[in-house]
Every structure is written in structure tokens, then in C-alpha cells.
Amino acid sequence: MLPTDTALVLFSGGQDSTTCLAWALHHYARVETIGFDYGQRHAVELTVRPTVLAKLRAHNPAWDAKLGEDHMIDLSLISAISQTAMTHDIAIETQANGLPNTFVPGRNLLFMTVAATVAYRRGLSVLVGGMCETDFSGYPDCRDDTMKALQVALNLGMDSRFKLETPLMWRDKRQTWELAHELGGSALVDLIRDETHTCYLGERGALHDWGYGCGTCPACALRARGYRQYAGTEAPAA
């Protein structure tokens, strides 16, 4: 049996995964991280990952003591077999099936499967991901039912007892900022705002009140609205 106080966090360098990493460091005794280079258009997120990790360590000595190895995995095959606005330089738009073309088919399924494979080898029992069914773009692999079904499949296929945790599943972006504040105060909120990357287009020019980004893509729009609701400069959605 794997120890139940160990976790592997899917960590991209973005707002959601950084908040999930802070959550895992609050709840588990030993935490490792895993990131994926899948040919993403916003590969700048991979560039900021080491800085975010270093600043999380500096933010809280107890977290520093818990935070272990970081694993970077080449999943460029995703870009090779997909044609999406997340992996190619094409305009963001809605497809005939109603999903935005930022949806990368199979991405989160592959991420969790590879993470489980690494966790099995590393002796880690909990897989933590930032999937969310509240503020999201309709991606079917972000849904709670998908994650629950995947947990069953992974445990059957590996004869294991992994637990998939998605602490943001039922939180909107305002509540995600609030969770960061609960976990690490305004210093953690500032760290996430200033250092993480969410923008689909990889824009990292001007620093806005909510962080870096183009300000117009769906990811930026969600992040900006959530931050301003958290900060009290915009009314929450009805």
C-alpha cells in the first residue's frame, strides 16, 4: 500500500495548478510535482515553473521541507496528433460540436495516466489536478465524472489505490483566488498574480492588476474577472 500522506501535483506554472500545489503542501507530508511539454502554444508557462517553485519554497519554510522532486515529461506527441488553438497558431473559435478549439482531446486523460505511472514508481498515493467544472470552457476532460471514472480505471489498470484530488472542481475563479489567500495570505496571492502564467497566447508583456496575459483570450478573461471579484473591484456574477 502507498502512504496516504504523499501527493503528486500536476503543475503547469499557471494560477490553478499553483493554487493546487499550495493546497497539497498544506495537506500532505510529501509532495512532488510533474509538468508536461506537449508543444503548447503558451510554452512560456514552462519557463516560469522554476521561478514559481522557488518562490513557493521561500514563501513557507514548512512547504520547502515538504516539496520534493519535480518531473518534466515530454508529451510532444499531443501536438503532433492534434490541431488545436492550444498547440498551433490558429484563431480561437467555437467548433461545430460546440467546444472551443482550445480543447485538446485526450490531454488531461494522458496527463493523469502519465502522472499515475510516475506516482506508482515514486510511491505517491494522491494525484492532484486543477480541473474545474465551475469556471471552465466546457472541456469534457475537466468534469468531475471524468476524473472519477479515470480514478477507477487507473486503479484497476495498476492494481493500486490512487486517489485523484481536484480541489478547484467546484470553485469559480474568485473562489480560487480566495483559496490562495486562505492558504498563504496576500503574499501567496501576489506571488500567483505576478509569477504564474495562464494566457493561451503566451503573452507576457504588461503586468495587469490580475497578472500577465493578452487580456482577451478565454483564460485571461476568467482570471481577470475572478481576480477583480476577489479584490472587490467587480461585482460577482449573478
C-alpha positions as CSV (number, residue, x, y, z in Angstrom):
1,M,0.0,0.0,0.0
2,L,1.2,3.5,-0.8
3,P,1.4,6.0,2.0
4,T,-1.7,8.2,2.1
5,D,0.1,11.4,3.0
6,T,2.0,11.7,-0.2
7,A,1.0,13.6,-3.4
8,L,2.0,14.3,-6.9
9,V,0.7,17.6,-8.3
10,L,0.1,18.3,-12.0
11,F,1.9,21.6,-12.0
12,S,2.0,23.7,-15.2
13,G,3.1,27.1,-13.8
14,G,-0.4,28.6,-14.1
15,Q,-2.7,30.0,-11.5
16,D,-4.8,26.9,-10.9
17,S,-2.0,24.4,-10.6
18,T,0.0,26.7,-8.3
19,T,-3.0,27.1,-6.0
20,C,-3.4,23.3,-6.1
21,L,0.3,22.9,-5.2
22,A,-0.2,25.2,-2.2
23,W,-3.2,23.2,-1.2
24,A,-1.3,19.9,-1.5
25,L,1.6,21.3,0.6
26,H,-0.9,22.3,3.2
27,H,-2.5,18.8,3.3
28,Y,0.3,16.3,2.7
29,A,3.6,15.4,4.2
30,R,5.5,14.8,1.0
31,V,4.7,16.5,-2.3
32,E,6.3,16.2,-5.7
33,T,5.4,18.0,-9.0
34,I,5.0,16.9,-12.6
35,G,4.9,19.1,-15.7
36,F,4.3,18.4,-19.4
37,D,5.8,19.8,-22.5
38,Y,3.1,19.0,-25.1
39,G,4.0,21.5,-27.7
40,Q,1.7,24.1,-26.1
41,R,1.5,27.5,-27.8
42,H,1.9,29.1,-24.4
43,A,5.2,27.3,-23.6
44,V,6.2,30.4,-21.5
45,E,4.4,28.6,-18.7
46,L,7.2,26.1,-18.7
47,T,9.7,28.9,-18.4
48,V,8.0,30.4,-15.2
49,R,7.7,27.0,-13.5
50,P,11.1,27.0,-11.8
51,T,10.6,30.6,-10.5
52,V,7.2,29.8,-9.1
53,L,8.5,26.7,-7.4
54,A,11.5,28.6,-5.9
55,K,9.2,31.4,-4.6
56,L,6.8,28.9,-3.1
57,R,9.7,27.4,-1.2
58,A,10.8,30.8,0.0
59,H,7.2,31.7,0.9
60,N,6.9,29.0,3.6
61,P,9.8,27.0,5.2
62,A,7.4,24.2,6.1
63,W,6.4,23.9,2.4
64,D,10.0,23.9,1.4
65,A,10.6,20.9,3.7
66,K,7.7,19.0,2.1
67,L,8.4,19.8,-1.5
68,G,10.4,17.1,-3.3
69,E,11.4,16.3,-6.8
70,D,10.0,18.0,-9.9
71,H,9.4,15.8,-13.0
72,M,9.2,17.2,-16.6
73,I,7.7,14.9,-19.2
74,D,7.9,15.3,-23.0
75,L,4.4,14.7,-24.4
76,S,5.0,16.5,-27.7
77,L,3.1,13.7,-29.4
78,I,-0.1,15.6,-28.3
79,S,0.8,18.5,-30.6
80,A,1.8,16.1,-33.3
81,I,-1.6,14.4,-33.4
82,S,-3.9,17.3,-32.6
83,Q,-4.8,20.5,-34.4
84,T,-6.0,22.9,-31.7
85,A,-5.6,26.6,-30.8
86,M,-3.5,25.5,-27.8
87,T,-0.9,23.7,-29.9
88,H,-1.0,25.6,-33.2
89,D,-1.0,29.2,-34.3
90,I,-4.7,29.4,-35.2
91,A,-7.5,31.7,-34.1
92,I,-9.5,30.7,-31.1
93,E,-13.1,29.9,-32.1
94,T,-16.0,27.6,-31.3
95,Q,-16.2,24.3,-33.3
96,A,-19.2,22.7,-34.9
97,N,-19.5,20.4,-31.8
98,G,-19.9,23.4,-29.5
99,L,-16.5,23.0,-27.9
100,P,-13.8,25.7,-28.3
101,N,-10.9,24.8,-30.4
102,T,-8.7,25.3,-27.3
103,F,-9.9,21.9,-26.2
104,V,-7.0,19.4,-26.7
105,P,-8.6,15.9,-27.0
106,G,-7.2,13.4,-24.5
107,R,-4.8,15.9,-22.9
108,N,-6.0,15.6,-19.2
109,L,-6.5,11.8,-19.7
110,L,-2.9,11.4,-20.8
111,F,-1.7,13.8,-18.1
112,M,-3.3,11.8,-15.3
113,T,-2.2,8.5,-16.8
114,V,1.4,9.5,-17.0
115,A,1.2,11.1,-13.6
116,A,-0.1,7.9,-12.1
117,T,2.7,6.0,-13.8
118,V,5.3,8.3,-12.2
119,A,3.4,8.2,-8.8
120,Y,3.5,4.4,-8.9
121,R,7.2,4.4,-9.3
122,R,7.8,7.2,-6.7
123,G,5.5,5.7,-4.1
124,L,3.0,8.6,-4.1
125,S,-0.7,7.9,-3.5
126,V,-2.6,11.1,-4.3
127,L,-2.8,12.8,-7.7
128,V,-3.7,16.4,-7.6
129,G,-5.0,18.3,-10.6
130,G,-6.6,21.8,-11.2
131,M,-9.5,20.5,-13.3
132,C,-12.6,22.6,-12.7
133,E,-16.3,22.2,-13.7
134,T,-17.4,25.7,-12.5
135,D,-15.3,28.3,-14.4
136,F,-14.2,26.4,-17.5
137,S,-14.5,26.3,-21.2
138,G,-16.7,23.2,-21.4
139,Y,-13.8,20.8,-21.7
140,P,-15.2,17.3,-21.1
141,D,-11.9,16.1,-19.5
142,C,-12.3,18.7,-16.8
143,R,-15.5,17.3,-15.5
144,D,-15.9,15.6,-12.1
145,D,-17.4,12.5,-13.7
146,T,-14.4,12.1,-16.0
147,M,-12.0,12.3,-13.1
148,K,-14.0,9.8,-11.0
149,A,-14.1,7.4,-13.9
150,L,-10.4,7.8,-14.6
151,Q,-9.6,7.1,-10.9
152,V,-11.4,3.8,-11.2
153,A,-9.6,2.9,-14.5
154,L,-6.2,3.8,-13.2
155,N,-6.6,1.8,-10.0
156,L,-7.9,-1.2,-11.9
157,G,-5.2,-1.0,-14.5
158,M,-2.4,-0.6,-12.0
159,D,-3.9,-2.7,-9.2
160,S,-3.4,0.3,-6.9
161,R,-5.3,2.7,-4.7
162,F,-4.7,6.1,-6.1
163,K,-6.9,9.0,-5.1
164,L,-7.5,11.8,-7.6
165,E,-8.0,15.1,-5.9
166,T,-9.4,18.2,-7.7
167,P,-9.6,21.0,-5.1
168,L,-10.8,23.5,-7.6
169,M,-13.6,21.4,-9.1
170,W,-16.5,23.3,-7.6
171,R,-14.8,26.7,-7.2
172,D,-15.1,29.6,-9.6
173,K,-12.1,31.9,-10.2
174,R,-13.0,34.3,-7.5
175,Q,-13.1,31.4,-5.0
176,T,-9.8,30.1,-6.4
177,W,-8.1,33.4,-5.5
178,E,-9.8,33.2,-2.1
179,L,-8.4,29.8,-1.6
180,A,-4.9,31.0,-2.3
181,H,-5.4,33.8,0.3
182,E,-6.6,31.2,2.9
183,L,-3.5,29.1,2.2
184,G,-0.9,31.8,2.1
185,G,-2.3,35.2,2.7
186,S,-1.8,38.2,0.4
187,A,1.8,37.2,-0.2
188,L,0.7,34.0,-1.9
189,V,-1.9,35.9,-3.9
190,D,0.7,38.3,-5.1
191,L,3.1,35.5,-6.0
192,I,0.4,33.8,-8.1
193,R,-0.6,37.1,-9.7
194,D,3.0,38.2,-10.6
195,E,4.7,34.9,-11.4
196,T,2.3,32.4,-12.8
197,H,1.1,32.2,-16.4
198,T,-2.4,31.4,-17.7
199,C,-2.8,33.3,-21.1
200,Y,-3.4,30.9,-24.0
201,L,-1.5,33.1,-26.4
202,G,1.7,33.2,-24.2
203,E,1.6,37.0,-23.9
204,R,3.8,38.2,-21.1
205,G,4.3,41.8,-21.8
206,A,2.4,44.1,-19.5
207,L,1.6,43.2,-15.9
208,H,-2.1,43.9,-15.2
209,D,-3.8,44.0,-11.8
210,W,-4.6,40.3,-12.3
211,G,-1.3,39.2,-13.8
212,Y,0.3,38.8,-17.2
213,G,-1.6,38.0,-20.4
214,C,-3.2,39.2,-23.5
215,G,-6.4,40.2,-21.6
216,T,-8.8,38.9,-24.3
217,C,-8.4,35.1,-24.6
218,P,-10.8,32.9,-22.5
219,A,-8.2,32.1,-19.9
220,C,-7.3,35.8,-19.3
221,A,-10.9,36.8,-19.2
222,L,-11.7,34.2,-16.5
223,R,-8.6,35.1,-14.5
224,A,-9.1,38.8,-14.7
225,R,-12.8,38.7,-13.8
226,G,-12.1,36.3,-10.9
227,Y,-9.4,38.5,-9.5
228,R,-11.4,41.6,-9.7
229,Q,-14.3,39.9,-8.0
230,Y,-11.9,38.7,-5.3
231,A,-10.5,42.2,-4.9
232,G,-13.9,43.8,-4.8
233,T,-13.5,45.9,-7.9
234,E,-16.1,44.0,-9.9
235,A,-19.4,42.6,-8.7
236,P,-19.7,38.8,-8.6
237,A,-21.7,37.1,-11.3
238,A,-25.4,36.8,-10.6
